[in-house]
Structures are given as structure tokens and as C-alpha cells.
Amino acid sequence: MKLNRLIRKAFWCWGSARFLLDIQGKNMVARIKDWCKNTGSFERLLIEVEADQSPENLARKHFWQTSGFVLTEYIHHYIWVPEKYQAMYLDLVPDTNQPKDGKELFKHISNFHKDSYQGV
């Protein structure tokens, strides 16, 4: 009996912690979106997520989707890491001309990585 109560309490604490992290994460995403919109320089937020269907990755994708991001179908393979990735985007302005194709989006992500590692 005591063990069942402890297990239930542990799951409740874990669920509460996940809920609080989710709320804090959504607040951070909202602040980033607001900042991007207020600068007037951004049309879209673009991220990459691991494509593997593990419970952790599915939870991450769900978080981003509930934050308004759209998951693309294309799965990208980097040559230097074993994980596969997918692009997700969130349009900040209506009717943007930005591409929605995952393969095209990874050209932007790859350029970002290239510039980041070259120190540009």
C-alpha cells in the first residue's frame, strides 16, 4: 500500500514538474516570438528536432507543435552525427514567401551551422 502511494506521488510530482517546465517553455517561446515581431526583421522562426520516434523526441515535437510550430516531413541526415533531424517552423507574419519544404529549410539551417562554426 505505501509503495503504491509513493509511486503515485512520484508520478504526480513528475507530472507537475513537466507541466511547470512546459509553462515556462511556452512563456520563453512567446517572449522570443514577441521580440522577433517587435524588431520587424523576422518572418519566421526555424528549428530542427531529432526525427527519431523515441518518447522524449515525440514529447519535444509535441511541445513545439503546441507552441505553433509546423513539423516538416523531410528527414535530414548529417554526415557528422548519427541522429536524423526534421525542420519545424513558425511563421511570424501572414502570407510569408518563405519556403515550407523541409529540404529547402535545411539549406538555411546548414548555412546557419556553417556560419556559426566559422565564427562569421
TANORHU-V507732 format. One record per pair of residues at least 24 apart in sequence whose C-alpha atoms are under 6 Angstrom apart, sorted by the first residue. I is the first residue (numbers start at 0). GAP is how many residues later the second one is. Records with the same first field share a line. If there is no record, write none. Layout:
# TANORHU-V507732
I->GAP, GAP
This chain:
# TANORHU-V507732
42->49, 50
43->46, 47, 48
44->44, 45
45->42, 43
46->40, 41
47->38, 39, 40
48->36, 37
49->34, 35
50->33, 34, 35
71->30
73->28, 29
